[in-house]
Amino acid sequence: MLDYPAARAVAMVVQTGSFEGAARALGVTPSAISQRVRALEERLGTVLIERASPCRATAAGDALCRHIELVGLAERDLMAQLPASAYQTDRVTLSVAVNSDSLATWVLPALAGFARDADILLDIAVDDEDHTTDWLKSGRVVAALTAVAKPVQGCKSIALGSLRYHATASPGFVQRFFSDGVTLSALARAPALTFNQKDQLQNAWMQAVFGQRLAPPTHWLPSTQGFVTAAVQGVGWGMNPASLVQDHLRSGRLVELIADTPFDRPLFWQINRRAAEPLRALSDALRRHAREALV
């Protein structure tokens, strides 16, 4: 049987980023944490922790951490069925991956409400919606908000709706670069706003509207709110979530590059099947908030 105190030590090293942090969290010495981790690595025949600053889990370590999360969820369910028991379970830290735009617009209230009501801690990873499933595949999270409909092996996929975007810019920017209309040649010169190298929303909109993609000059800006501010200030044009720019569009601080050309990005909640039942309340909360916020 797995040495669970040692596995817990591994998980805490990954959460805190150090052996010292894990020792403080578990109320033991750093030497004891080191001994537990080393003994478990020797028993399993694989390295679980990359000794760096901060410490990180290897692929095997990630799998072990997710197992500890699932065990913690199962223990909570068991204790709920044994109300007379005096046994105290450890608080569970749940690792999930979401995209930045959803985090900035609609998903956090659902996560926060669940965490508060269930007394669960959250470890939220942020990545592009086309790539959050990579976190599931590698075992770094137990659930992910993603644009990928096909279930990852061992996971359940739940359709939530679509996050709507508008291609927006300031009136001054439009006058400067699109005085003769929004054309492919004009888009090839006008600076875009791009979140990071994984961000393909601007290209997806151009493909939908013009039938082809371009490689326009771009400002790299990894911030959802920063996108809106930069667009208002005339730095570039970008794809902004409708809920974040609706007031700017009404006031005229921003305009759509081409009227009535929204881009809808489908979103799905993919969750490890072993966690689907213990985390049904979280899935239900996401569905409720999605019905209000998504198309």
TORMAR-674855 format. One record per residue (C-alpha): x, y, z; residue in three letters. Coordinates in steps of 0.05 Angstrom, whole numbers, plus 5000, padded with zeros to 4 digits. Example, Ala and Ser with C-alpha at 12.3 -4.5 7.8 and 13.67 -1.06 7.14 Angstrom:
2
<node c1="5246" c2="4910" c3="5156" rest="ala"/>
<node c1="5273" c2="4979" c3="5143" rest="ser"/>
This chain:
295
<node c1="5000" c2="5000" c3="5000" rest="met"/>
<node c1="5022" c2="5071" c3="4986" rest="leu"/>
<node c1="5057" c2="5108" c3="5043" rest="asp"/>
<node c1="5005" c2="5163" c3="5049" rest="tyr"/>
<node c1="5042" c2="5207" c3="5099" rest="pro"/>
<node c1="5100" c2="5207" c3="5050" rest="ala"/>
<node c1="5054" c2="5221" c3="4991" rest="ala"/>
<node c1="5023" c2="5278" c3="5030" rest="arg"/>
<node c1="5093" c2="5306" c3="5041" rest="ala"/>
<node c1="5106" c2="5304" c3="4966" rest="val"/>
<node c1="5041" c2="5340" c3="4952" rest="ala"/>
<node c1="5056" c2="5394" c3="5003" rest="met"/>
<node c1="5126" c2="5405" c3="4975" rest="val"/>
<node c1="5094" c2="5417" c3="4907" rest="val"/>
<node c1="5041" c2="5463" c3="4936" rest="gln"/>
<node c1="5088" c2="5506" c3="4977" rest="thr"/>
<node c1="5148" c2="5502" c3="4929" rest="gly"/>
<node c1="5198" c2="5480" c3="4982" rest="ser"/>
<node c1="5214" c2="5427" c3="5034" rest="phe"/>
<node c1="5214" c2="5481" c3="5088" rest="glu"/>
<node c1="5144" c2="5504" c3="5068" rest="gly"/>
<node c1="5119" c2="5433" c3="5070" rest="ala"/>
<node c1="5150" c2="5423" c3="5138" rest="ala"/>
<node c1="5114" c2="5485" c3="5166" rest="arg"/>
<node c1="5048" c2="5463" c3="5136" rest="ala"/>
<node c1="5053" c2="5393" c3="5164" rest="leu"/>
<node c1="5084" c2="5412" c3="5231" rest="gly"/>
<node c1="5148" c2="5371" c3="5223" rest="val"/>
<node c1="5221" c2="5386" c3="5207" rest="thr"/>
<node c1="5248" c2="5396" c3="5137" rest="pro"/>
<node c1="5292" c2="5336" c3="5150" rest="ser"/>
<node c1="5231" c2="5293" c3="5163" rest="ala"/>
<node c1="5199" c2="5317" c3="5098" rest="ile"/>
<node c1="5263" c2="5302" c3="5059" rest="ser"/>
<node c1="5267" c2="5232" c3="5089" rest="gln"/>
<node c1="5194" c2="5217" c3="5072" rest="arg"/>
<node c1="5202" c2="5241" c3="5000" rest="val"/>
<node c1="5267" c2="5204" c3="4989" rest="arg"/>
<node c1="5240" c2="5139" c3="5018" rest="ala"/>
<node c1="5178" c2="5142" c3="4974" rest="leu"/>
<node c1="5220" c2="5157" c3="4912" rest="glu"/>
<node c1="5264" c2="5098" c3="4927" rest="glu"/>
<node c1="5204" c2="5053" c3="4939" rest="arg"/>
<node c1="5170" c2="5074" c3="4874" rest="leu"/>
<node c1="5234" c2="5075" c3="4835" rest="gly"/>
<node c1="5224" c2="5145" c3="4806" rest="thr"/>
<node c1="5238" c2="5217" c3="4821" rest="val"/>
<node c1="5177" c2="5254" c3="4845" rest="leu"/>
<node c1="5205" c2="5324" c3="4860" rest="ile"/>
<node c1="5250" c2="5367" c3="4818" rest="glu"/>
<node c1="5295" c2="5400" c3="4870" rest="arg"/>
<node c1="5294" c2="5472" c3="4845" rest="ala"/>
<node c1="5270" c2="5539" c3="4868" rest="ser"/>
<node c1="5212" c2="5531" c3="4872" rest="pro"/>
<node c1="5208" c2="5455" c3="4875" rest="cys"/>
<node c1="5165" c2="5424" c3="4821" rest="arg"/>
<node c1="5133" c2="5357" c3="4811" rest="ala"/>
<node c1="5157" c2="5310" c3="4757" rest="thr"/>
<node c1="5106" c2="5275" c3="4713" rest="ala"/>
<node c1="5103" c2="5219" c3="4764" rest="ala"/>
<node c1="5098" c2="5270" c3="4820" rest="gly"/>
<node c1="5040" c2="5304" c3="4786" rest="asp"/>
<node c1="5003" c2="5238" c3="4781" rest="ala"/>
<node c1="5016" c2="5225" c3="4855" rest="leu"/>
<node c1="4990" c2="5294" c3="4874" rest="cys"/>
<node c1="4925" c2="5285" c3="4836" rest="arg"/>
<node c1="4917" c2="5217" c3="4869" rest="his"/>
<node c1="4924" c2="5250" c3="4937" rest="ile"/>
<node c1="4870" c2="5301" c3="4917" rest="glu"/>
<node c1="4822" c2="5246" c3="4897" rest="leu"/>
<node c1="4836" c2="5207" c3="4961" rest="val"/>
<node c1="4822" c2="5270" c3="5001" rest="gly"/>
<node c1="4756" c2="5280" c3="4965" rest="leu"/>
<node c1="4737" c2="5207" c3="4978" rest="ala"/>
<node c1="4754" c2="5215" c3="5052" rest="glu"/>
<node c1="4709" c2="5276" c3="5057" rest="arg"/>
<node c1="4651" c2="5238" c3="5026" rest="asp"/>
<node c1="4663" c2="5180" c3="5073" rest="leu"/>
<node c1="4665" c2="5224" c3="5135" rest="met"/>
<node c1="4600" c2="5258" c3="5113" rest="ala"/>
<node c1="4567" c2="5189" c3="5118" rest="gln"/>
<node c1="4596" c2="5178" c3="5188" rest="leu"/>
<node c1="4572" c2="5238" c3="5227" rest="pro"/>
<node c1="4589" c2="5206" c3="5294" rest="ala"/>
<node c1="4662" c2="5198" c3="5275" rest="ser"/>
<node c1="4712" c2="5244" c3="5309" rest="ala"/>
<node c1="4763" c2="5233" c3="5254" rest="tyr"/>
<node c1="4787" c2="5299" c3="5224" rest="gln"/>
<node c1="4804" c2="5299" c3="5150" rest="thr"/>
<node c1="4857" c2="5345" c3="5120" rest="asp"/>
<node c1="4832" c2="5403" c3="5078" rest="arg"/>
<node c1="4835" c2="5384" c3="5005" rest="val"/>
<node c1="4870" c2="5428" c3="4954" rest="thr"/>
<node c1="4838" c2="5421" c3="4885" rest="leu"/>
<node c1="4880" c2="5435" c3="4823" rest="ser"/>
<node c1="4841" c2="5462" c3="4763" rest="val"/>
<node c1="4861" c2="5498" c3="4699" rest="ala"/>
<node c1="4821" c2="5555" c3="4668" rest="val"/>
<node c1="4832" c2="5607" c3="4614" rest="asn"/>
<node c1="4848" c2="5679" c3="4632" rest="ser"/>
<node c1="4787" c2="5711" c3="4599" rest="asp"/>
<node c1="4738" c2="5665" c3="4636" rest="ser"/>
<node c1="4775" c2="5678" c3="4701" rest="leu"/>
<node c1="4768" c2="5753" c3="4690" rest="ala"/>
<node c1="4695" c2="5751" c3="4670" rest="thr"/>
<node c1="4650" c2="5696" c3="4697" rest="trp"/>
<node c1="4683" c2="5633" c3="4725" rest="val"/>
<node c1="4713" c2="5659" c3="4791" rest="leu"/>
<node c1="4646" c2="5668" c3="4827" rest="pro"/>
<node c1="4629" c2="5595" c3="4812" rest="ala"/>
<node c1="4697" c2="5571" c3="4837" rest="leu"/>
<node c1="4695" c2="5617" c3="4897" rest="ala"/>
<node c1="4625" c2="5596" c3="4918" rest="gly"/>
<node c1="4643" c2="5523" c3="4914" rest="phe"/>
<node c1="4708" c2="5532" c3="4952" rest="ala"/>
<node c1="4672" c2="5570" c3="5007" rest="arg"/>
<node c1="4614" c2="5522" c3="5014" rest="asp"/>
<node c1="4655" c2="5458" c3="5008" rest="ala"/>
<node c1="4713" c2="5485" c3="5050" rest="asp"/>
<node c1="4762" c2="5465" c3="4995" rest="ile"/>
<node c1="4826" c2="5502" c3="4975" rest="leu"/>
<node c1="4838" c2="5518" c3="4902" rest="leu"/>
<node c1="4902" c2="5515" c3="4861" rest="asp"/>
<node c1="4882" c2="5551" c3="4797" rest="ile"/>
<node c1="4927" c2="5546" c3="4737" rest="ala"/>
<node c1="4917" c2="5595" c3="4679" rest="val"/>
<node c1="4929" c2="5576" c3="4606" rest="asp"/>
<node c1="4900" c2="5587" c3="4537" rest="asp"/>
<node c1="4833" c2="5552" c3="4529" rest="glu"/>
<node c1="4861" c2="5511" c3="4471" rest="asp"/>
<node c1="4916" c2="5484" c3="4517" rest="his"/>
<node c1="4885" c2="5473" c3="4585" rest="thr"/>
<node c1="4871" c2="5401" c3="4566" rest="thr"/>
<node c1="4946" c2="5391" c3="4565" rest="asp"/>
<node c1="4944" c2="5401" c3="4640" rest="trp"/>
<node c1="4893" c2="5345" c3="4645" rest="leu"/>
<node c1="4932" c2="5299" c3="4599" rest="lys"/>
<node c1="4995" c2="5308" c3="4640" rest="ser"/>
<node c1="4959" c2="5297" c3="4706" rest="gly"/>
<node c1="4974" c2="5366" c3="4733" rest="arg"/>
<node c1="4900" c2="5382" c3="4746" rest="val"/>
<node c1="4836" c2="5342" c3="4759" rest="val"/>
<node c1="4792" c2="5388" c3="4718" rest="ala"/>
<node c1="4798" c2="5442" c3="4665" rest="ala"/>
<node c1="4757" c2="5495" c3="4629" rest="leu"/>
<node c1="4774" c2="5486" c3="4556" rest="thr"/>
<node c1="4754" c2="5500" c3="4484" rest="ala"/>
<node c1="4766" c2="5427" c3="4468" rest="val"/>
<node c1="4701" c2="5386" c3="4464" rest="ala"/>
<node c1="4732" c2="5317" c3="4457" rest="lys"/>
<node c1="4741" c2="5286" c3="4526" rest="pro"/>
<node c1="4812" c2="5274" c3="4549" rest="val"/>
<node c1="4821" c2="5200" c3="4564" rest="gln"/>
<node c1="4791" c2="5185" c3="4632" rest="gly"/>
<node c1="4752" c2="5250" c3="4633" rest="cys"/>
<node c1="4681" c2="5274" c3="4625" rest="lys"/>
<node c1="4666" c2="5334" c3="4580" rest="ser"/>
<node c1="4608" c2="5381" c3="4595" rest="ile"/>
<node c1="4587" c2="5435" c3="4545" rest="ala"/>
<node c1="4577" c2="5503" c3="4579" rest="leu"/>
<node c1="4564" c2="5552" c3="4523" rest="gly"/>
<node c1="4606" c2="5603" c3="4487" rest="ser"/>
<node c1="4645" c2="5664" c3="4511" rest="leu"/>
<node c1="4630" c2="5722" c3="4463" rest="arg"/>
<node c1="4685" c2="5768" c3="4438" rest="tyr"/>
<node c1="4685" c2="5832" c3="4397" rest="his"/>
<node c1="4742" c2="5857" c3="4354" rest="ala"/>
<node c1="4750" c2="5927" c3="4384" rest="thr"/>
<node c1="4794" c2="5988" c3="4380" rest="ala"/>
<node c1="4791" c2="6062" c3="4399" rest="ser"/>
<node c1="4759" c2="6111" c3="4349" rest="pro"/>
<node c1="4827" c2="6145" c3="4340" rest="gly"/>
<node c1="4860" c2="6078" c3="4324" rest="phe"/>
<node c1="4807" c2="6062" c3="4273" rest="val"/>
<node c1="4815" c2="6131" c3="4241" rest="gln"/>
<node c1="4890" c2="6122" c3="4238" rest="arg"/>
<node c1="4893" c2="6052" c3="4208" rest="phe"/>
<node c1="4825" c2="6039" c3="4178" rest="phe"/>
<node c1="4804" c2="6106" c3="4148" rest="ser"/>
<node c1="4789" c2="6070" c3="4082" rest="asp"/>
<node c1="4755" c2="6011" c3="4116" rest="gly"/>
<node c1="4777" c2="5947" c3="4152" rest="val"/>
<node c1="4811" c2="5908" c3="4096" rest="thr"/>
<node c1="4863" c2="5853" c3="4095" rest="leu"/>
<node c1="4916" c2="5903" c3="4073" rest="ser"/>
<node c1="4898" c2="5950" c3="4129" rest="ala"/>
<node c1="4899" c2="5893" c3="4181" rest="leu"/>
<node c1="4968" c2="5874" c3="4156" rest="ala"/>
<node c1="4993" c2="5942" c3="4180" rest="arg"/>
<node c1="4951" c2="5956" c3="4242" rest="ala"/>
<node c1="4982" c2="5931" c3="4308" rest="pro"/>
<node c1="4941" c2="5877" c3="4342" rest="ala"/>
<node c1="4941" c2="5857" c3="4415" rest="leu"/>
<node c1="4962" c2="5786" c3="4429" rest="thr"/>
<node c1="4959" c2="5752" c3="4498" rest="phe"/>
<node c1="5017" c2="5704" c3="4484" rest="asn"/>
<node c1="5043" c2="5657" c3="4431" rest="gln"/>
<node c1="4985" c2="5609" c3="4443" rest="lys"/>
<node c1="4932" c2="5663" c3="4431" rest="asp"/>
<node c1="4897" c2="5652" c3="4364" rest="gln"/>
<node c1="4833" c2="5692" c3="4375" rest="leu"/>
<node c1="4853" c2="5749" c3="4330" rest="gln"/>
<node c1="4871" c2="5701" c3="4274" rest="asn"/>
<node c1="4807" c2="5661" c3="4285" rest="ala"/>
<node c1="4765" c2="5724" c3="4277" rest="trp"/>
<node c1="4802" c2="5744" c3="4213" rest="met"/>
<node c1="4792" c2="5674" c3="4187" rest="gln"/>
<node c1="4717" c2="5677" c3="4202" rest="ala"/>
<node c1="4707" c2="5747" c3="4172" rest="val"/>
<node c1="4757" c2="5747" c3="4114" rest="phe"/>
<node c1="4769" c2="5674" c3="4101" rest="gly"/>
<node c1="4843" c2="5676" c3="4115" rest="gln"/>
<node c1="4893" c2="5689" c3="4171" rest="arg"/>
<node c1="4947" c2="5742" c3="4173" rest="leu"/>
<node c1="5009" c2="5756" c3="4213" rest="ala"/>
<node c1="4998" c2="5829" c3="4233" rest="pro"/>
<node c1="5047" c2="5868" c3="4276" rest="pro"/>
<node c1="5029" c2="5856" c3="4348" rest="thr"/>
<node c1="5037" c2="5880" c3="4419" rest="his"/>
<node c1="5046" c2="5822" c3="4468" rest="trp"/>
<node c1="5004" c2="5834" c3="4530" rest="leu"/>
<node c1="4988" c2="5775" c3="4576" rest="pro"/>
<node c1="4930" c2="5809" c3="4614" rest="ser"/>
<node c1="4856" c2="5805" c3="4600" rest="thr"/>
<node c1="4841" c2="5873" c3="4632" rest="gln"/>
<node c1="4905" c2="5900" c3="4601" rest="gly"/>
<node c1="4876" c2="5883" c3="4532" rest="phe"/>
<node c1="4815" c2="5928" c3="4545" rest="val"/>
<node c1="4857" c2="5985" c3="4573" rest="thr"/>
<node c1="4906" c2="5982" c3="4516" rest="ala"/>
<node c1="4850" c2="5982" c3="4465" rest="ala"/>
<node c1="4817" c2="6043" c3="4498" rest="val"/>
<node c1="4884" c2="6079" c3="4498" rest="gln"/>
<node c1="4894" c2="6065" c3="4424" rest="gly"/>
<node c1="4953" c2="6018" c3="4430" rest="val"/>
<node c1="4923" c2="5965" c3="4384" rest="gly"/>
<node c1="4861" c2="5926" c3="4366" rest="trp"/>
<node c1="4843" c2="5860" c3="4399" rest="gly"/>
<node c1="4790" c2="5809" c3="4415" rest="met"/>
<node c1="4757" c2="5830" c3="4480" rest="asn"/>
<node c1="4703" c2="5793" c3="4520" rest="pro"/>
<node c1="4636" c2="5826" c3="4507" rest="ala"/>
<node c1="4621" c2="5835" c3="4582" rest="ser"/>
<node c1="4686" c2="5875" c3="4592" rest="leu"/>
<node c1="4675" c2="5923" c3="4534" rest="val"/>
<node c1="4600" c2="5934" c3="4532" rest="gln"/>
<node c1="4604" c2="5999" c3="4571" rest="asp"/>
<node c1="4662" c2="6024" c3="4528" rest="his"/>
<node c1="4623" c2="6008" c3="4465" rest="leu"/>
<node c1="4561" c2="6044" c3="4491" rest="arg"/>
<node c1="4602" c2="6105" c3="4510" rest="ser"/>
<node c1="4641" c2="6106" c3="4445" rest="gly"/>
<node c1="4709" c2="6096" c3="4478" rest="arg"/>
<node c1="4714" c2="6032" c3="4436" rest="leu"/>
<node c1="4683" c2="6012" c3="4370" rest="val"/>
<node c1="4677" c2="5946" c3="4334" rest="glu"/>
<node c1="4724" c2="5940" c3="4275" rest="leu"/>
<node c1="4667" c2="5912" c3="4235" rest="ile"/>
<node c1="4597" c2="5919" c3="4263" rest="ala"/>
<node c1="4559" c2="5856" c3="4282" rest="asp"/>
<node c1="4618" c2="5808" c3="4274" rest="thr"/>
<node c1="4623" c2="5777" c3="4344" rest="pro"/>
<node c1="4666" c2="5714" c3="4353" rest="phe"/>
<node c1="4639" c2="5661" c3="4400" rest="asp"/>
<node c1="4688" c2="5613" c3="4433" rest="arg"/>
<node c1="4655" c2="5548" c3="4457" rest="pro"/>
<node c1="4676" c2="5527" c3="4527" rest="leu"/>
<node c1="4674" c2="5458" c3="4560" rest="phe"/>
<node c1="4686" c2="5434" c3="4630" rest="trp"/>
<node c1="4728" c2="5371" c3="4629" rest="gln"/>
<node c1="4735" c2="5333" c3="4694" rest="ile"/>
<node c1="4770" c2="5269" c3="4715" rest="asn"/>
<node c1="4716" c2="5216" c3="4719" rest="arg"/>
<node c1="4741" c2="5194" c3="4787" rest="arg"/>
<node c1="4728" c2="5265" c3="4812" rest="ala"/>
<node c1="4662" c2="5277" c3="4775" rest="ala"/>
<node c1="4616" c2="5252" c3="4830" rest="glu"/>
<node c1="4654" c2="5283" c3="4890" rest="pro"/>
<node c1="4657" c2="5349" c3="4851" rest="leu"/>
<node c1="4586" c2="5349" c3="4824" rest="arg"/>
<node c1="4571" c2="5412" c3="4864" rest="ala"/>
<node c1="4628" c2="5448" c3="4828" rest="leu"/>
<node c1="4603" c2="5425" c3="4759" rest="ser"/>
<node c1="4533" c2="5447" c3="4777" rest="asp"/>
<node c1="4558" c2="5516" c3="4799" rest="ala"/>
<node c1="4595" c2="5524" c3="4734" rest="leu"/>
<node c1="4533" c2="5506" c3="4694" rest="arg"/>
<node c1="4491" c2="5557" c3="4733" rest="arg"/>
<node c1="4540" c2="5614" c3="4722" rest="his"/>
<node c1="4552" c2="5594" c3="4650" rest="ala"/>
<node c1="4477" c2="5599" c3="4635" rest="arg"/>
<node c1="4479" c2="5672" c3="4658" rest="glu"/>
<node c1="4546" c2="5692" c3="4627" rest="ala"/>
<node c1="4556" c2="5652" c3="4563" rest="leu"/>
<node c1="4521" c2="5652" c3="4496" rest="val"/>
